[in-house]
Amino acid sequence: MLSWQRRSVAEKPMISRDSNEIERSTALDDLTIADAPEEQFEARLRETSELLRATLEHMDQGLIYYGPDQRVRVHNRRACEIIDLPPSVLHDGARMADVHRFLIGRGEFAGDVDHLGRMVESGAQSSSPGVFERVRPNGVTMEVRGTRLGDGGVVWTFTDISARKEAERRITHIALHDGLTGLANRTLFNERLRQGLADARRTGEAFAVLACDLDRFKRVNDTHGHPAGDRLLCIVADRLRAVVPDGATIARLGGDEFAVVLGRPHGTEAADKLARRIIGTIAEPIDLGGLIVGVGASVGIALATATCEDADDLFRSADIALYRAKAAGRNTHSFYDPGLTDAQNFPFGRSLPSAEVVIP
């Protein structure tokens, strides 16, 4: 603490050592610092406090420090912005329970784990709250981090990670979807196929896999160019979305090859009906910016049951049925018969199809 002392200087004669002349001074008030080092300490303390406050107010994170008494000791403006708390709720001295009650009343924790509530109910100053993510009602995703201090208080920081989560979603989407049509790609298709088999083994309910190739697509692509072919593929993808039921996975596996995982419980009748709808919608004339073209579709179907073990074998069965449909005249569909050998399923005097075989 600074200590100031007032010194009164009375009028008195003063003799100059140089000239022995008498000099007089009038009375005056003079403030002197009793303890110069302490003044420097206090000034430095004020400077440090101002720097800390400036740092807090320029943080990208919101920060709230609840003391051992569960009252707000420190907070910054960013905390008010990210959590959208009015000054009447978040202020120095505010009770943590009151802040929490306000958030609950606004529906902040709907569908999320209420970490703060657990801490309040348990008086959890004894354990670190850790790190978690929470989605606010306005769609903002926050990373909330709690750190327990030695005095029993807790520092909470709030970071808006919405942009990061959106970037992660875009990256995941790109990794799992076809860049041209937006349909699932082979990676996601295989994942859904394996998941379908796991579900079938657990529930005993069958589901269907449909392999679909376009007929006469190569002719359109070669005659009118790749842009026309790409546009045709996008239109076909839209038509598939319109006829395939919700919950199913539609994939473009490459070129003009499409596939559908028709989720459980869907058996022969549902798969047959869907194959007919797919063939019918793709057979309709396609307008490529004034250029009217026509393509068809061939569909192969395999049914997955609880006895199916391998996703690759299951899709190979659908692929064999697809080539059976193509060999039978195209623009039709065919079922794989597990009671027959592969050669019997494909009795057309040619080798079984592989990934390298292309039938235009």
N, C-alpha and C positions, 0 to 999 in steps of 0.2 A: 504494500500500500504506500502510495506517495505521501510524504510528510512535508508540509510547508510551514515555514517559520517567518513571522513578521518582525523586522528589526527597525526600531525607531532611532534615528540618528539626530541627536540634539545639536542645537547650534553651539559651537564651541570654537575657541581659537585654535588654529593649527599653524605651527611654525615651519616654514620652508627650510629644509636643510641647506638649500643652496644660497638663499638670500636673507634668511632670518626674518623675512617679511611675514607679517601676520595675514593669514587667510581665514576667511570666515565661510562657513557653509551653512546653508539654511536647512531646517529640519525636512526630512523626506521619508517616504515609506518605500522600503525595498524588500521584494520577495526573493528569497533565496531557497534553493533546493537543499533540503537537509541530507538527502541521501541520493546522490546522482546515480550510482549503480542500480538502485531499485527503480528509479524512473526509467532507465534504459530497459530493464526487465519488463516493466509494465507496457512500455511502448512496443517491445518485441512481441509480447503476448497479444496485444491488440492487433498487431500486424498479422500474426499467425492466425488468429481467429477470423480476420477478414479474408485471408487467403483460403482458409478452409471453407468458409461460407461461399466464396466465389466458386471454388472447386465443386462444391455440392450442387450449386445452382446451374453449373455448366455440364454436369454429368448427363450422359445419354440414358443412364439408368435412374429409376426412381429409388429412393432410399427412405426407410423408416427405421428408427432405432427405438425399440421399446425397452425401457429400463426394467430392473428387477420388480418394480411395482406394477408392471404391465401398463405403463403410461408412456405416451410419446415423449421422448426426450429430444430427438432430432428428426427432421424430415426435410425433404427438398421439394421444389416446385414440380419437378418431373414426376414425382410420385403422385401428386394431385392430378397431373395430366394423364398419365398412363392408366391409373385406376379410376379416374374421373370422380375424385372426391372433392366436395366443396370445403372451403376453409372452416365452415361451421362444424364439420365432422373431423377433418384431419388438421390438427393444430397441436402445438406444444402443450403437453399436459392431458391430451385426450386419452380416454381409456381404450385399451385394445378391444375390450368386449363391445364397446359402443361402435367402434369402427367396423368390427365384424358384423354386428347386428344390422348396421346400415347396409352392408354389402349383401347380406342374406335377403333383406327386404327388397333389394333391387334385383334379385334373381341371379346373383353373380356365380353361385356355385352349382347351378342346375347342370346335372350330368357330369360333374367333376368331383374328385375327392376333395373334401373340405379340410385341407391340411391345417389352415389357420384355426378352424373350429376345433379340431382335435387338440391343438395346442392349448387353446383357451380352456376347453373342458377338463383337460388333464393337468392344467397348470404346468405345461411342458417346458418349463425353464430348465429342466434337468437333462434334456437331450436335444441334440441339434435337429432342427426341422428338415435339413437336407435341401434337395433341389427337385423341383417338379415343374410341369407346364400346365397352364390353365388357359382355356378359351373363354374370353369374356362374352357377354350377350351381344356385343356389337361386332363380334367376329375377330377381334384382336387376340392374338395368341401371345401370352406372356410366359417368360421363364422366371420363376420365382425361386429365389435362393435365400435360405435362412442360415445364419451363422450365430451360434451361441457364444457369448462373451464370458470372460472370467467373472464378471460381476453378477452374472445371472440374467443379464439382459440379452435381447436377441436383435440382430440387425437383419432386416429384410431388404433385399434388392429386387427390383422389378424391371425386366428388360423386354421391350417389344420385339419379338422375334417373328412377327407376321411375315415380313419380307423373306426371311430365311426359310420359313416353313413353306411358303409358296414356291420358292426356288427349288426346294427339295421335292415338292409335289410335281413340278414341271420336269425335273430330272427323272423322277420315277416314271412319270407318264411316258416320256420319250423312250426310256429303257424298255418299257413293256407294251408299247403301241406302235403300230405301223405309221410311218411318217406321212404317207400319202393319204390314206383313208381315215386314219384315227381309230381303226379297229385294233383289237388285241393282236400282238405279234406272236411269233412261234413260241417265244419264251413264256409269255403269259398263258398262251393256249396250253402248253405242256403242264404248267403249274395247275391250271384249273382241271386238266384231265387227271392229274395225279390226285388232286383233292377230291374229285368226283369218285375215283376208285376207292379212296379211303372211306368216304361217306357210304358208298355202296356196301363195302365189307362190314361197316358198323351197323347199318340199318337193314341190309338185305334188300333194299329198293334199287331197281334197275334204272339206268339212264342211257341216253343215246348219244352217239357221236356221228356227225354227218360230215363227209368230205365232199367238197363241191369244186368242180372245174368249169370254166366258161368254154362254150363251144363257139368256134369261129372268131375268137378274140384275136388270134394271131393275124388273121386276115385284115381286121380293122387296124391293128397296130402297124402292120407293114404297109398298108395302102395309104393311110391318112396320117401316119407319124405318131411318135410317142406322146406328144401333148394330147392328141385325141384319145389315145389308149389310156392315158392317165385319167382323163376326164371321165371316160367310160367306167373305169374301175371305181371312181368315187361315186358315180351314180348307182352302180351295182351295190356298193356298200350301203348307201342310203336306203335302197330298196330292201336289202336284207334286214336292216334295222327296223323297217316298217312291218315286216312279217314275222320275225323271230320274237318269241315271247320274252317278256321281262324276266331277268334272272338267268337267262342263257348267255353264253359267251360266244361272240362272233369274232373270228380271227381271219386276217389275211396272212397266209403263210409264205407268200412270195408269188410274183408274177400274177397269173389269173387263178391262183389256188386259194380257196377259202375253206373254212371249217367252222363247225358249230358244236359246242358242248351243250346239249339239251339237258339241263339239270333234272335231278330226280324230283318226283317219280314220273318218268316218262318212258313208256314202253313202245311196242311196235306201232300201235295205232297213232299215237301222237307224233312219232317220227315220220310215219308215212304221210300224215296230213301236212306236216311242215315241209317235207321234201316236195310235195306237189305245189305248195304255195310258193316255195323258192323258185321252182322251175317256171311257174306261171308268171311271177312278177318280173323275172329276168327276161323272159321271152317277149315282153312288151317292147315296142319300138323305143329307141333311145335317141333323143335329140342332142346332138353335139354342136350347139350353136348354129342351127340351121341345117346341119348335116344329119340326116336320119339313118341310123344303122340298126342292125338287128343281130343279137347274139342269143345263144341258148345256154343251158346249164345241164350238167350231168351230176347226179348225187349218189354217193355210196353211203350206206348206213351200217353201223355196227352197234349192237346193244351190249352194254356193260352190266354184268351181274356181280353178285357177291363172290363168285369164284374167279373173277378176272384178277390177275396179279400184276400185269405189266402194262403201263400206259403206252409204250411204243408198240407192243403187240396189238393193243386195242385199236390204235389208229391205223396200223398196217392193215387190220381187218377191214376198216372202213375204206381204206385206199384201194384194197382189192375189189371191194364191192363197187367203188367208183369206176374202176376200169372195166368191170363187168358191164356197168350201165353204158359206158362209152362204146364198148364193143357191140352192145345190143342195138345200137342205132342212135345214141346220144339223145339229149333232151328228155331224159327219163331218169329213173332212180332204181336202185337195187339194194337188197339187204344181204349182208354177209351171213352165211349159214354155218354156225360153228359145228354142225354135225357132219360137214363135208370137209374133205382135205382142201388145201389151197388150190391144188390143180383142178379139183371138181368145182370149186367156186369160180374158177377162171378157165373154163373149158373151151378156149377159142384158138387153140393151136399156136400159142405164142408164149413167151416167157412171162413170168409174173412181173408186175410193175415194180420199179424201184424209184428212188428219188431222182435218178438221172433220166428216166424215161419221160418223154414229152409227146403227148398226142395233141396235135393242134386242133 
